[in-house]
Amino acid sequence: MRQFRGVVRGVDGLARNREGNFAVLFGAAASVLALGVGLAVNISQLYNARSSLQGVVDAAVTSTARDLTLGVITEADANKTVQAFLDANSAAGILQANRIVLDKLTVDRTASTVKADVHTDLSLYFPLFSIGDMQRVTSSTTALYSDKTVEVAMMLDVTGSMAGQKIKDLRTAASNAVNSFLAGQNAANPRVRVAIVPYANSVNVGSLAASTVFVETKASERKQAPGNDDPKYVSASTRPDNCATERKGAYQYSDAGPDLSMVNRDLYLSAFAKQTNTAACPVATLQPLTANASTLNNVIKDLVASGGTAGHIGIQWAWYMLSENWGSVMNASQRPAKLDPKKVAKYVILMTDGEFNLSYFDASDASQVYNDAGKVQTRTAATTLCAAMRDQGIEIFTIGFALTEKNAKSTLQSCASLDSGNSKHFYQAANGAELDQAFQDIVRNIDNLTVTR
């Protein structure tokens, strides 16, 4: 019996001595835990590397597509441009320097796309089993580019209500917009050209006046102007200025060239300007399409506030600056391209700070030209011109600057093209900063629209 109890006590003691078991179990658990931690670290490392690589290749392809769009590089240069961007950003995020490899770059001329396939070999922090210490991370990105040329006409309000800080704000915003539109282009082969049309009581068309503006000298001439090959048009020697009001007659709401009908300088313009003690036409002269930022900025520097808001006259001339029908009276570098949605994109930006309030075609004397509450005929003429432009495929953006009149907002909304996707077409700006932002947003929208359409 004693022997039996001894045996039992021995077995019981063995059962109670579990230190060895715990050591084995802890070792196994620790190994699994370490494996899990290592795997988690590797997964995190791979995720971050893939994210960094995607960011780099996205930026490289997008930048290259933009350079192709602007004409800064040719399609033959695309591979070198992408590779240079990858090299310059090879250590982005947690990527290791000089490890990004461009496997393939495809420039599809039919689809107008740039596609890059890249990879990088990543050194893992915790090599595991058959994975080894290196893991390949791949990425692919496709971006659109466009070989379309872009033409933009900016109609700028320089009326009396723009005096003071507002005209200063406009100069800044318009200049910044011009610089943004034209930045980074190939000067020898520009893709984007911009025209500027300042307006108030009329539009100062500068040297174009001799071949495009018929000066009315008597009441019987207040009708449709003759074509510019008609000997009845007033010569430059007797021309009082370079002001132009609205076109009259059958071509009032068309972009027919001046060979069919010139634009009138209404008989009542001078009398109205004298009556209101305002300038007959703006100091700043309109500038046809150009890729020369200095030329455009010189016009912007001349913006001086004076006169009433003949918005439809500004709209009319903005259209002419984009119309191939008017190319015959312009220098070769200023001529608008032929309308072709596949090859050219045309845009108008209409900016005003108030109600369209004067017109000449519906007046019987100088006292009827202006209406401080806004003029129905002027608004109707403006929206009719806008509709005709949109029908041609010209896209219109509008900006209201510190608007207070309901009709002013309504006119701009009616003129603007319909919003599409993320592209907004009517903007309201309460101050100079917002005006600048509105122009910059439009620059970006035009850039995006040109690529995606």
C-alpha positions as CSV (number, residue, x, y, z in Angstrom):
1,M,0.0,0.0,0.0
2,R,2.8,2.4,0.8
3,Q,4.4,1.7,-2.5
4,F,1.2,2.4,-4.3
5,R,0.7,5.7,-2.5
6,G,4.3,6.6,-3.4
7,V,3.6,5.9,-7.0
8,V,0.5,8.0,-6.9
9,R,2.3,10.9,-5.3
10,G,5.0,10.7,-8.0
11,V,2.4,10.9,-10.7
12,D,0.6,13.7,-9.0
13,G,3.9,15.6,-8.7
14,L,4.6,15.1,-12.4
15,A,1.1,16.4,-13.2
16,R,1.7,19.5,-11.2
17,N,5.1,20.4,-12.7
18,R,3.9,22.3,-15.9
19,E,6.8,24.8,-16.3
20,G,8.2,22.8,-19.3
21,N,4.8,22.7,-21.0
22,F,4.4,26.5,-20.7
23,A,7.8,27.1,-22.1
24,V,7.0,25.0,-25.2
25,L,3.7,26.7,-25.7
26,F,5.1,30.2,-25.1
27,G,7.9,29.5,-27.6
28,A,5.3,28.3,-30.2
29,A,3.0,31.3,-29.6
30,A,5.9,33.7,-29.7
31,S,7.0,32.3,-33.1
32,V,3.5,32.7,-34.5
33,L,3.2,36.2,-33.0
34,A,6.6,37.2,-34.5
35,L,5.5,35.8,-37.8
36,G,2.2,37.7,-37.7
37,V,4.0,40.9,-36.7
38,G,6.5,40.5,-39.5
39,L,3.8,39.7,-42.0
40,A,1.8,42.8,-40.9
41,V,4.9,45.0,-41.2
42,N,5.6,43.7,-44.7
43,I,2.0,44.2,-45.8
44,S,2.2,47.8,-44.5
45,Q,5.5,48.3,-46.2
46,L,4.1,47.0,-49.5
47,Y,1.0,49.0,-49.2
48,N,2.9,52.2,-48.6
49,A,5.4,51.5,-51.3
50,R,2.5,50.8,-53.8
51,S,0.8,54.0,-52.7
52,S,4.0,56.0,-53.2
53,L,4.8,54.4,-56.5
54,Q,1.3,55.1,-57.7
55,G,1.6,58.7,-56.7
56,V,4.9,59.1,-58.6
57,V,3.7,57.4,-61.8
58,D,0.4,59.3,-61.7
59,A,2.3,62.6,-61.5
60,A,4.8,61.6,-64.1
61,V,2.1,60.6,-66.7
62,T,-0.2,63.5,-65.9
63,S,2.7,66.0,-66.2
64,T,3.8,64.4,-69.5
65,A,0.2,64.5,-70.8
66,R,0.0,68.2,-70.0
67,D,3.3,68.9,-71.7
68,L,2.0,67.1,-74.8
69,T,-1.2,69.1,-74.6
70,L,0.6,72.4,-74.3
71,G,3.0,71.5,-77.1
72,V,6.0,71.7,-74.8
73,I,7.2,68.3,-75.9
74,T,6.4,66.0,-78.9
75,E,5.1,62.4,-78.7
76,A,8.7,61.3,-79.4
77,D,9.9,63.0,-76.3
78,A,7.2,61.4,-74.0
79,N,9.3,58.4,-72.9
80,K,12.3,60.6,-71.9
81,T,10.0,63.0,-70.0
82,V,8.3,60.3,-68.0
83,Q,11.7,58.6,-67.2
84,A,13.1,62.0,-66.1
85,F,10.2,62.5,-63.7
86,L,10.5,59.0,-62.3
87,D,14.2,59.5,-61.7
88,A,13.7,62.9,-60.0
89,N,11.1,61.4,-57.7
90,S,12.5,57.9,-57.2
91,A,12.9,58.3,-53.5
92,A,9.3,59.5,-52.8
93,G,7.5,58.2,-49.8
94,I,9.3,55.0,-48.6
95,L,10.6,54.2,-52.0
96,Q,14.3,53.6,-52.4
97,A,16.3,55.8,-54.7
98,N,16.8,54.8,-58.3
99,R,14.7,51.7,-58.0
100,I,11.7,52.7,-60.2
101,V,11.8,51.1,-63.6
102,L,9.8,52.2,-66.6
103,D,8.7,48.9,-68.2
104,K,6.6,50.4,-71.0
105,L,5.3,53.7,-72.2
106,T,2.4,53.8,-74.7
107,V,1.3,56.9,-76.5
108,D,-2.0,56.1,-78.3
109,R,-2.5,58.8,-80.9
110,T,-6.0,57.5,-81.7
111,A,-7.3,57.6,-78.1
112,S,-5.0,60.5,-77.2
113,T,-3.7,58.7,-74.1
114,V,-0.4,58.2,-72.4
115,K,0.0,55.0,-70.4
116,A,3.0,54.0,-68.3
117,D,3.7,50.6,-66.7
118,V,6.4,50.7,-64.0
119,H,7.8,48.6,-61.2
120,T,10.1,48.8,-58.2
121,D,11.8,46.0,-56.3
122,L,11.3,46.6,-52.5
123,S,13.6,45.3,-49.8
124,L,11.4,43.8,-47.1
125,Y,12.0,44.5,-43.5
126,F,11.1,40.8,-42.5
127,P,12.0,38.2,-45.2
128,L,9.6,35.3,-44.7
129,F,9.9,31.8,-46.0
130,S,9.9,31.6,-49.8
131,I,9.2,35.3,-50.2
132,G,12.8,36.2,-49.7
133,D,14.0,39.7,-48.9
134,M,12.8,41.4,-52.2
135,Q,9.2,41.9,-53.4
136,R,8.2,43.5,-56.8
137,V,5.6,46.3,-56.7
138,T,4.0,47.3,-60.0
139,S,1.8,50.2,-61.1
140,S,0.1,51.5,-64.2
141,T,-1.4,54.9,-65.0
142,T,-3.2,56.3,-68.1
143,A,-3.8,60.0,-68.8
144,L,-5.5,61.9,-71.6
145,Y,-3.8,64.5,-73.6
146,S,-5.0,66.7,-76.4
147,D,-3.5,68.2,-79.6
148,K,-6.4,70.7,-79.9
149,T,-5.6,74.4,-80.2
150,V,-7.4,76.6,-77.7
151,E,-8.8,80.1,-78.3
152,V,-10.1,82.2,-75.5
153,A,-11.7,85.6,-75.7
154,M,-12.0,87.6,-72.4
155,M,-14.6,90.3,-72.3
156,L,-13.7,92.8,-69.5
157,D,-16.0,95.4,-67.9
158,V,-14.3,98.8,-67.7
159,T,-17.4,100.8,-67.0
160,G,-17.7,103.7,-64.5
161,S,-18.9,101.5,-61.7
162,M,-15.6,99.6,-61.8
163,A,-13.6,102.7,-60.7
164,G,-11.3,102.5,-57.6
165,Q,-10.4,99.1,-56.1
166,K,-12.5,97.1,-58.5
167,I,-10.6,98.1,-61.6
168,K,-7.3,97.3,-59.7
169,D,-8.7,93.9,-58.8
170,L,-9.7,93.2,-62.4
171,R,-6.2,94.1,-63.7
172,T,-4.7,91.6,-61.2
173,A,-7.2,88.8,-61.9
174,A,-7.1,89.3,-65.7
175,S,-3.3,89.4,-65.8
176,N,-3.0,86.3,-63.6
177,A,-5.5,84.5,-65.9
178,V,-3.5,85.4,-69.0
179,N,-0.3,84.2,-67.4
180,S,-1.9,80.9,-66.4
181,F,-3.3,80.3,-69.8
182,L,0.0,80.9,-71.6
183,A,2.5,79.5,-69.1
184,G,4.8,76.7,-70.3
185,Q,3.9,76.8,-74.0
186,N,6.2,76.3,-76.9
187,A,6.5,79.9,-78.1
188,A,7.3,78.7,-81.6
189,N,4.2,76.6,-81.8
190,P,1.7,77.9,-79.2
191,R,-1.4,75.8,-78.4
192,V,-3.3,78.5,-76.5
193,R,-4.1,82.1,-77.7
194,V,-6.0,84.7,-75.8
195,A,-8.0,87.8,-77.0
196,I,-9.1,90.7,-74.7
197,V,-12.1,92.9,-75.3
198,P,-12.6,95.8,-72.9
199,Y,-16.0,97.4,-73.1
200,A,-18.1,100.3,-71.7
201,N,-20.1,102.7,-73.8
202,S,-18.6,101.0,-76.8
203,V,-15.5,98.9,-77.8
204,N,-12.2,100.5,-78.9
205,V,-11.2,98.3,-81.8
206,G,-8.0,100.1,-82.6
207,S,-6.4,99.5,-86.0
208,L,-9.3,97.2,-87.0
209,A,-11.6,100.2,-87.2
210,A,-10.6,101.2,-90.7
211,S,-11.8,97.9,-92.2
212,T,-14.6,97.0,-89.8
213,V,-16.4,100.1,-88.5
214,F,-18.8,102.2,-90.4
215,V,-19.1,105.7,-89.0
216,E,-22.7,107.1,-89.1
217,T,-22.7,110.8,-89.9
218,K,-26.5,111.4,-90.3
219,A,-29.8,109.8,-89.2
220,S,-30.4,108.2,-92.6
221,E,-27.2,106.1,-92.0
222,R,-28.5,104.6,-88.8
223,K,-29.2,101.2,-90.4
224,Q,-27.2,98.2,-91.6
225,A,-23.7,99.2,-92.5
226,P,-22.2,98.4,-95.9
227,G,-19.5,95.9,-96.5
228,N,-15.9,97.0,-96.1
229,D,-15.4,96.9,-99.9
230,D,-18.1,99.5,-100.3
231,P,-16.8,103.0,-101.2
232,K,-19.4,104.6,-98.8
233,Y,-17.6,103.6,-95.6
234,V,-15.9,106.5,-93.9
235,S,-12.2,106.6,-94.4
236,A,-9.6,106.7,-91.6
237,S,-8.9,110.4,-92.4
238,T,-12.4,111.5,-91.3
239,R,-12.8,108.9,-88.6
240,P,-13.3,110.6,-85.2
241,D,-12.0,107.6,-83.2
242,N,-11.9,103.8,-83.2
243,C,-15.1,103.3,-81.3
244,A,-17.6,100.6,-82.4
245,T,-21.2,100.1,-81.1
246,E,-23.5,97.3,-82.1
247,R,-24.0,95.9,-85.6
248,K,-27.4,96.6,-87.2
249,G,-29.7,94.9,-89.7
250,A,-29.7,91.3,-90.9
251,Y,-26.3,90.5,-89.4
252,Q,-26.8,91.9,-85.9
253,Y,-26.8,88.5,-84.3
254,S,-24.3,86.8,-86.5
255,D,-20.5,86.6,-86.9
256,A,-20.6,87.3,-90.6
257,G,-17.5,89.1,-91.7
258,P,-17.1,92.8,-92.3
259,D,-17.0,92.1,-96.0
260,L,-20.8,91.5,-95.8
261,S,-21.5,94.2,-93.2
262,M,-19.3,96.4,-91.1
263,V,-20.2,97.2,-87.5
264,N,-21.7,100.6,-86.9
265,R,-20.4,103.5,-84.9
266,D,-23.7,104.9,-83.9
267,L,-24.6,108.5,-84.6
268,Y,-25.6,109.0,-81.0
269,L,-22.4,107.7,-79.4
270,S,-20.6,111.1,-79.3
271,A,-23.6,113.0,-78.0
272,F,-24.3,110.4,-75.3
273,A,-20.7,110.4,-74.1
274,K,-20.8,114.2,-74.0
275,Q,-24.1,114.2,-72.2
276,T,-22.9,111.8,-69.5
277,N,-19.3,113.2,-69.4
278,T,-17.9,109.8,-70.1
279,A,-15.4,108.4,-72.6
280,A,-16.9,107.5,-76.0
281,C,-14.9,104.3,-76.0
282,P,-12.4,102.7,-73.6
283,V,-8.8,103.8,-73.3
284,A,-7.8,100.1,-73.7
285,T,-7.9,98.7,-77.2
286,L,-9.2,95.2,-77.9
287,Q,-6.4,92.7,-78.6
288,P,-7.1,89.9,-81.1
289,L,-5.8,86.4,-80.4
290,T,-2.2,86.2,-79.4
291,A,0.1,83.9,-77.4
292,N,2.2,86.9,-76.3
293,A,1.5,87.5,-72.6
294,S,3.3,90.8,-72.6
295,T,1.1,92.2,-75.3
296,L,-2.0,91.1,-73.4
297,N,-0.8,92.5,-70.1
298,N,0.0,95.8,-71.7
299,V,-3.7,96.0,-72.7
300,I,-4.7,95.1,-69.1
301,K,-2.5,97.9,-67.7
302,D,-4.5,100.4,-69.7
303,L,-7.9,99.4,-68.2
304,V,-9.6,102.6,-67.0
305,A,-13.1,102.8,-65.7
306,S,-15.6,105.1,-67.5
307,G,-19.0,104.9,-69.2
308,G,-22.0,102.7,-69.1
309,T,-22.5,98.9,-69.5
310,A,-23.2,98.1,-73.2
311,G,-22.6,94.4,-72.5
312,H,-24.0,93.1,-75.7
313,I,-21.4,95.2,-77.7
314,G,-18.6,93.5,-75.7
315,I,-20.1,90.1,-76.3
316,Q,-20.4,90.8,-80.0
317,W,-16.7,91.6,-80.3
318,A,-15.6,88.7,-78.2
319,W,-17.4,86.5,-80.7
320,Y,-15.7,88.2,-83.6
321,M,-12.3,87.6,-82.1
322,L,-13.0,83.8,-82.4
323,S,-14.7,83.9,-85.8
324,E,-12.8,82.7,-88.9
325,N,-15.1,85.1,-90.8
326,W,-13.1,88.0,-89.3
327,G,-9.6,86.6,-90.1
328,S,-9.2,88.6,-93.3
329,V,-8.9,91.9,-91.3
330,M,-6.3,90.5,-88.9
331,N,-2.7,89.7,-89.0
332,A,-1.9,86.1,-89.8
333,S,-0.9,85.2,-86.2
334,Q,-4.2,86.7,-84.9
335,R,-6.6,84.9,-87.2
336,P,-9.0,82.5,-85.5
337,A,-9.0,78.9,-86.6
338,K,-11.8,77.3,-88.5
339,L,-14.5,75.8,-86.3
340,D,-13.6,72.1,-85.9
341,P,-14.4,70.3,-82.6
342,K,-11.7,67.8,-83.2
343,K,-8.9,70.3,-83.8
344,V,-9.9,73.5,-81.9
345,A,-11.7,74.5,-78.7
346,K,-13.1,78.0,-78.4
347,Y,-14.1,79.7,-75.2
348,V,-15.5,83.0,-74.1
349,I,-15.3,84.6,-70.7
350,L,-17.8,87.3,-70.0
351,M,-17.1,89.5,-67.0
352,T,-19.3,92.4,-65.7
353,D,-20.0,94.1,-62.4
354,G,-23.5,95.2,-63.1
355,E,-26.7,95.5,-65.2
356,F,-26.4,95.8,-69.0
357,N,-28.0,99.3,-69.3
358,L,-27.3,100.9,-72.7
359,S,-27.8,100.3,-76.4
360,Y,-28.0,102.4,-79.5
361,F,-29.9,100.4,-82.0
362,D,-33.3,100.9,-80.2
363,A,-32.7,104.6,-79.4
364,S,-34.3,107.6,-81.3
365,D,-32.0,110.1,-79.7
366,A,-29.1,110.3,-77.3
367,S,-31.3,110.5,-74.3
368,Q,-32.7,107.0,-75.0
369,V,-29.4,105.3,-75.1
370,Y,-29.1,104.7,-71.3
371,N,-31.4,103.3,-68.6
372,D,-30.0,103.2,-65.1
373,A,-32.4,100.4,-64.2
374,G,-31.1,98.2,-67.0
375,K,-32.3,97.8,-70.5
376,V,-34.4,95.0,-71.7
377,Q,-33.2,95.4,-75.3
378,T,-29.6,95.2,-74.2
379,R,-30.1,92.1,-72.1
380,T,-32.1,90.5,-75.0
381,A,-29.4,91.3,-77.5
382,A,-26.7,89.9,-75.1
383,T,-28.5,86.6,-74.5
384,T,-29.3,86.3,-78.3
385,L,-25.7,86.6,-79.1
386,C,-24.7,84.1,-76.4
387,A,-27.2,81.6,-77.8
388,A,-25.8,82.0,-81.3
389,M,-22.2,81.4,-80.0
390,R,-23.2,78.3,-78.1
391,D,-24.9,77.0,-81.2
392,Q,-21.6,77.1,-82.9
393,G,-20.0,75.1,-80.2
394,I,-18.3,78.0,-78.4
395,E,-18.3,77.4,-74.6
396,I,-19.2,80.4,-72.5
397,F,-18.1,81.1,-68.9
398,T,-19.5,84.2,-67.1
399,I,-18.3,86.1,-64.0
400,G,-20.4,88.5,-62.0
401,F,-18.3,90.8,-59.8
402,A,-20.0,92.2,-56.7
403,L,-23.4,92.0,-58.5
404,T,-26.4,93.7,-56.8
405,E,-29.0,93.6,-59.6
406,K,-31.1,90.5,-60.1
407,N,-31.3,91.0,-63.8
408,A,-27.5,91.2,-64.1
409,K,-27.2,87.7,-62.5
410,S,-30.0,86.4,-64.7
411,T,-28.3,87.6,-67.9
412,L,-25.0,86.0,-67.0
413,Q,-26.7,82.8,-66.1
414,S,-28.6,82.8,-69.4
415,C,-25.4,83.4,-71.3
416,A,-23.3,80.8,-69.6
417,S,-23.0,77.3,-71.1
418,L,-24.6,74.5,-69.1
419,D,-22.6,73.0,-66.3
420,S,-21.2,69.5,-67.0
421,G,-19.5,67.2,-64.6
422,N,-17.3,69.2,-62.3
423,S,-17.2,72.1,-64.8
424,K,-19.0,75.2,-63.5
425,H,-19.8,78.0,-66.0
426,F,-21.3,80.9,-63.9
427,Y,-19.3,82.5,-61.1
428,Q,-20.1,85.2,-58.6
429,A,-17.2,87.1,-56.9
430,A,-17.7,89.4,-54.0
431,N,-14.2,90.8,-53.9
432,G,-10.8,90.9,-55.6
433,A,-9.6,87.6,-54.2
434,E,-12.8,85.8,-55.3
435,L,-12.5,87.4,-58.7
436,D,-9.0,86.1,-59.1
437,Q,-10.1,82.7,-57.9
438,A,-13.0,82.6,-60.4
439,F,-10.7,83.3,-63.3
440,Q,-8.2,80.6,-62.1
441,D,-11.0,78.1,-61.8
442,I,-12.1,78.8,-65.3
443,V,-8.5,78.4,-66.6
444,R,-8.4,75.0,-64.9
445,N,-11.9,74.1,-66.3
446,I,-10.8,75.0,-69.8
447,D,-7.7,73.0,-69.4
448,N,-9.6,69.9,-68.3
449,L,-12.4,70.3,-70.8
450,T,-10.0,70.6,-73.7
451,V,-8.4,67.2,-72.7
452,T,-11.6,65.3,-72.0
453,R,-13.6,66.3,-75.0
